Amino acid sequence: MTRRGVLLLLALGIIWGIPYLLIKIAVAEVSPATVVLTRSAVGALVLLPFALRGQGFRALSGRLPAVALFALLEIIGPWMLYSTAERTLTSATTGLLVATTPILAVAVGRLAGDRLPVGAVRWAGLVTALAGVAVLTAPGLSAGHGWSVLMVLGGALGYAIAPVVAERSLQGVPASVLTVACLGLAAVVYGPVVALGGRQPMPGPPALLALAGLGLICTALAFLLFFRLITEVGGPRSTLVAYLNPLVAVSVGALVLSEPLTTAVAGATALIVGGSAAAALRRGPRLVALRPPPPRG
């Protein structure tokens, strides 16, 4: 991997590791719907010029139902679930639970007709990561946060299903067009929700900065860096960023919000990240090449 590729990988690993921190800060002052609306609208506006290149939105002709389903699974559902869950869960817990997406993807793949054999290493990875989830969520479940845990896992399940929709119905659609369309649909969905919620007090500087960071950095900039990363290192290697995100989420949660970095959290981090990486392996030392997703978190 080139030096530029390593720098891009590290930069994106950090950028996609901080949304959970910013969401936690934002939902302390604004509604979850406001978080999703602001992030989606800002990201869509910044990225719109890139989507208008070439064919533009004509590439979506005849595929609007698939685009709507994809947007529901990638943004409309998960971002709302994460923002709601983080009213009670720590940002580190949310980031780690989202990292279970590769585990869920294996199950989704089997149900969707993937009949490739699952080797012993992948099965071991699945069991290891699930053990990490149990270690991580046990304190939250005993504290009555079970619904919040289920919300985050529901969002991760959406991330696992979305690639199947993209592979079957959205082949050939430029990633920039698909991303802006999904962000725009999310803004259309949550605009009325926020409006019907009545007037909200003006959030303070921390929440405003968090909302700006989510839209400008964690969505717009992340998108641009991710596709530059793919050009630089290729699709399979670019998926390595998924294993940096949870490490960053745990670290910044502890440093910025003083979230407890307990032995259980450290152990769960190692189990989930290591197990998810093993679960994403095919035969030989090659990670599964994932479809380039819209910015996550």
Secondary structure, DSSP 8 states (H G I E B T S, - for coil): --HHHHHHHHHHHHHTTSHHHHHHHHTTTS-HHHHHHHHHHHHHHHHHHHHTSTTGGGGGTT-HHHHHHHHIIIIIHHHHHHHHHTTTS-HHHHHHHHTTHHHHHHHHHHHTT--S---HHHHHHHHHHHHHHHHHHHHHHHTT-HHHHHHHHHHHHHHHHHHHHHHHH-TT--HHHHHHHHHHHHHHHHHHHHHHT-------HHHHHHHHIIIIIIIIIHHHHHHHHHHHH-HHHHGGGGGTHHHHHHHHHHHHH-----HHHHHHHHHHHHHHHHHTB-SSS-B------S---
